[in-house]
Amino acid sequence: MRLLLPGAGILAASLVLVACGSDNSATTPSTEGNDAGSPTADGVDASKDGGSTYSIGGTVTALKGTGLVLQDNNGDDLAIGADGAFTFSKKLATGATYAVSIKTQPSAPSQTCTLSAASGVVQSANVTGVVVNCATNKYTVGGTVSGLAGGSVTLQNNGGADLVVNANGTFAFPTPIASGATYAVAVKTQPGTPTQTCVVTHDSGTMGTAKVTDVQVTCTTSKYKIGGTVAAGLTGSGLVLENNGGDALAVDASGPFTFATSIASGATYAVTVGTQPTNPSQTCTVMGDTGTVGAGDITSVAVNCTTNKYTIGGTVSGLLGTVVLQNKGGDDLTVNANAGTFAFSTPIASGASYAVTVKTQPGSPSQTCTLTDDTGEVAAANVTNVALTCVSNKFKVKANVTGLAGTGLYLQENDGDDLLVAADGTYEFATTVASGQPYAVTVKTQPKGPSQTCEVTNGASLMGGADVTIDVTCTTNTYTVGGSVAGLTASGLVLRDNGGDDLTVPANATSFTFATSINSGATYAVTVKTYPTDLICTVSNGSGTVGAANVTNVSVTCNSCPLNEVAFNGKCYYLDGSSGACDPGYARAPQSVLSSIADSFIGKNYKHTVSGNCCIWNADPVENWGFNGSQCNRSGPFTSAPVPGGSGCTNADNQFLSQLTLCGTP
């Protein structure tokens, strides 16, 4: 009995393979090499099918390369050299399995072959449906880009397949190339921003069995010259231009110029003036001085040079008024006081000459201004060293003195410079005064002997432009005469000065002043013209010469006479039985005084001693006054006054003991 279960499965599989494209033509089974009843290589006993074996094969298509090797059941290698049918050398019995595989893929060109209907179970017929389809392998072409500076480069392979590369690094064409085919990489479009030239190396070849990665694209940026034109007007020397802060270029004359160092496309340039021209000093400016280098030389930079102009000026010292300056006889410049510097409004070209002069000297105050460093040639800067120095003119101060009678008059100018004046006349102060400065003439010391007051008229002002004369007028001072009063208890006191200018002094007054002033140097003499009632007044310090102040030291002292004395014309009188003797400080008085004071003795008494004779002994040679009746030779007081011829006293010469005596202060 045969085991069909496995066979049935194999048969079903064989049917499927045949249906999928196996060659269904009848084949003659082969028994060659197979003994009846012996097993096949896959373990199936060939005797089961009468000992027949069958070949395994198929068809190869699209094979272009060499070296394709097929296997069946991992053995029975079969080299394939071309398209067409193939058959493995080893046959298999019915029911045996086969499995065709590719041991080695073709090369030159490299291909990849694939199988279909490659395995199954032998079904009592040759297997011819194995299909081997070969396709040539394709690989990309690429490489590396270096030096690309911001733009893009367009590459081509074999005249097509444009590839835009925007950055350094690797690249690969998107369309692969079949193995064995040739490739040729070229630059279609060079970079434009910046302008570059890209060169391809390892650019062509035949595609092998792997992608190409060694194509080298090397880009270098193009460089261009920077230049332009220096316009007419360059007259100085030493002009140096710079590009980007360096690459110095000396330019000696107007015309075209070009920097030595080229600048890469896409890079910026900046043309500046490194050194301006001198002799004469000039200022050169650059137009079109900056930009970005494109795809050609820069020739549009324009340099324009103009000769510099500078102001003429300097310093001012000492100027108090207004001065007018000129430069080269014109361009008037008014310089005012306190201006520390000056500069003419019209600038002068470098290389030109200048000459500064004083056109008008200051007048208020009057000054003389001089210049130093006032001429020269303008160099490369403003002229600031012209020095204007102004000095005020000085003038004399004079004094015209009138009325001077005293000595020691000193005039003074500006709190200094003392001037002694001895008499009327015109005098000069030693120190002159600058114009515009103040002067002030004052009296430092007034004259004395006599005391005078000298007054200055218009003595202070500002000095102008000429000598000045001021007036000094002197007048003798007058002073009052007066003093103090003491003891004035009654009215009637009249004082007199210099025999006139009477002054009535009221009772109880303590001071007095005569109304009429006295010139300094004049004399005064104060006397008592009229004495107050019952008082005697004496004057001390009553005469002298008026000095330089009011006289206030005249002293008037008034006193009452002692008990039982009568006051008259500043003297005290008394009666006493003293036989012609008087108290110390007293003396016999003339009897004529009795005509004025006789009645004043009524109520008085003897000074010391009662008289023994009623005739009054006096300073005269004889006595003509006496008391009548009982009015004497007894204790008082007297009740009546002595009278001429009293008690028969007429031309008497009585000098008896206790003789009544008239005494008075000298």
Stockholm file with secondary structure:
# STOCKHOLM 1.0

chainA/1-666         MRLLLPGAGILAASLVLVACGSDNSATTPSTEGNDAGSPTADGVDASKDGGSTYSIGGTVTALKGTGLVLQDNNGDDLAIGADGAFTFSKKLATGATYAVSIKTQPSAPSQTCTLSAASGVVQSANVTGVVVNCATNKYTVGGTVSGLAGGSVTLQNNGGADLVVNANGTFAFPTPIASGATYAVAVKTQPGTPTQTCVVTHDSGTMGTAKVTDVQVTCTTSKYKIGGTVAAGLTGSGLVLENNGGDALAVDASGPFTFATSIASGATYAVTVGTQPTNPSQTCTVMGDTGTVGAGDITSVAVNCTTNKYTIGGTVSGLLGTVVLQNKGGDDLTVNANAGTFAFSTPIASGASYAVTVKTQPGSPSQTCTLTDDTGEVAAANVTNVALTCVSNKFKVKANVTGLAGTGLYLQENDGDDLLVAADGTYEFATTVASGQPYAVTVKTQPKGPSQTCEVTNGASLMGGADVTIDVTCTTNTYTVGGSVAGLTASGLVLRDNGGDDLTVPANATSFTFATSINSGATYAVTVKTYPTDLICTVSNGSGTVGAANVTNVSVTCNSCPLNEVAFNGKCYYLDGSSGACDPGYARAPQSVLSSIADSFIGKNYKHTVSGNCCIWNADPVENWGFNGSQCNRSGPFTSAPVPGGSGCTNADNQFLSQLTLCGTP
#=GR chainA/1-666 SS CCCCHHHHHHHHHHHHHHHTTCCCSCCCCBCTTCCTTCBCTTSCBGGGGTTCEECEEEEEESCCSBCEEEEETTEEEEEECSSEEEECSSCEETTCEEEEEEEECCBTTTEEEEEESCEEECCSSCEEEEEEEEEECEECEEEEEECCCSSCEEEEETTEEEEEECSSEEEECSSCEETTCEEEEEEEECCBTTBEEEEEESCEEECCSSCEEEEEEEEEECEECEEEEECTTCCSBCEEEEETTEEEEEECSSEEEECSSCEETTCEEEEEEEECCBTTTEEEEEESCEEECCSSCEEEEEEEEEECEECEEEEEESCCSCEEEEETTEEEEEECTTCCEEECSSCEETTCEEEEEEEECCBTTBEEEEEESCEEECCSSCEEEEEEEEEECEECEEEEEESCCSBCEEEEETTEEEEEECSSEEEECSSCEETTSEEEEEEEECCBTTTEEEEEESCEEECCSSCEEEEEEEEECEECEEEEEESCCSSCEEEEETTEEEEEECTTCCEEECSSCEETTCEEEEEEEECCTTEEEEEESCEEECCSSCEEEEEEEEEECCTTCEEETTEEEEEECSTTCCCTTCEECCGGGHHHHGGGGTTCCCSSSCCSEEEEECSSSSBCEECCGGGSSSCSCCSSCCEETGGGCSSBCCCCTTEEEEEECC
#=GC SS_cons         CCCCHHHHHHHHHHHHHHHTTCCCSCCCCBCTTCCTTCBCTTSCBGGGGTTCEECEEEEEESCCSBCEEEEETTEEEEEECSSEEEECSSCEETTCEEEEEEEECCBTTTEEEEEESCEEECCSSCEEEEEEEEEECEECEEEEEECCCSSCEEEEETTEEEEEECSSEEEECSSCEETTCEEEEEEEECCBTTBEEEEEESCEEECCSSCEEEEEEEEEECEECEEEEECTTCCSBCEEEEETTEEEEEECSSEEEECSSCEETTCEEEEEEEECCBTTTEEEEEESCEEECCSSCEEEEEEEEEECEECEEEEEESCCSCEEEEETTEEEEEECTTCCEEECSSCEETTCEEEEEEEECCBTTBEEEEEESCEEECCSSCEEEEEEEEEECEECEEEEEESCCSBCEEEEETTEEEEEECSSEEEECSSCEETTSEEEEEEEECCBTTTEEEEEESCEEECCSSCEEEEEEEEECEECEEEEEESCCSSCEEEEETTEEEEEECTTCCEEECSSCEETTCEEEEEEEECCTTEEEEEESCEEECCSSCEEEEEEEEEECCTTCEEETTEEEEEECSTTCCCTTCEECCGGGHHHHGGGGTTCCCSSSCCSEEEEECSSSSBCEECCGGGSSSCSCCSSCCEETGGGCSSBCCCCTTEEEEEECC
//
